[in-house]
Amino acid sequence: MEAVARNGNLLCDHSVVAGRTGIGAAPLRSQAESAVRTLIRWAGDDPDREGLVDTPARVVRAFGEWFAGYAEDPEELLNRTFEDTAGYDEMVLLRDIDFVSHCEHHMAPIVGRAHIAYLPRNRVVGISKLARLVEIYARRLQIQERMTTEIAGALDRALKPQGVAVVIEAAHGCMTSRGVHQRNVGMITSRMIGVFRDRPETRQEFLSAIDMRGGQCR
């Protein structure tokens, strides 16, 4: 079993990935590098030329970083919450959380930002955990709709708040660099739970705070 590390921190334990996804034993690093060499040849180049000879190893290391989210458990991330809020019961919002993910259909980059809010009932979580939650789900093969729902659901289960709101804005490489080649389009998805769904004024407070009107970026 292999691991990929950055700055001394474990990024991707392949035994954990295999166990959580139910796919069985992960391929060896050498097999992964061989697959990259095959793709280079299929693209029409020589994997043994000077500029490409180390590319398979680099790609495998990059995959270890890009898809490290499979080895992390969002439930564990959020299991430490705080009850000492001095009666705070207004919206908690973290906006403009940058992320890079990859489309599960073409493995092209999804580059965007997320905005997360919740209305606490009696528990809060450290704000850095909200950014880490986005990173965990982003570092997997994704579609934006599912990622939005996963982030909201994990926070709702952990805190049991009065409501959760998540909005994600992103550009998709599968549209900008291939296919229809629409370079200036952006996709917006949202997930509203509890009071953010049931109370228009609470939802509007959130959308105003992230500088959106009627679902459009300003």
ABEGO torsion letter per residue (X at the ends): XBBBBBGGBBABBAAAAAAAAGAEBBBBAAAAAAAAAAAAAAAGBBAABAAAAAAAAAAAAAAAAAAAAAABBAAAAAABBBABAGGBABBBBBBGBBBBBBBAAAGBBBBBBBBBBBBBAABBBBAAAAAAAAAAAAABBBBAAAAAAAAAAAAAAAAGBABBBBBBBBBBAAAAABEAGBAABBBBBBBBBEAAAABAAAAAAAAAAAGBBGGBBX
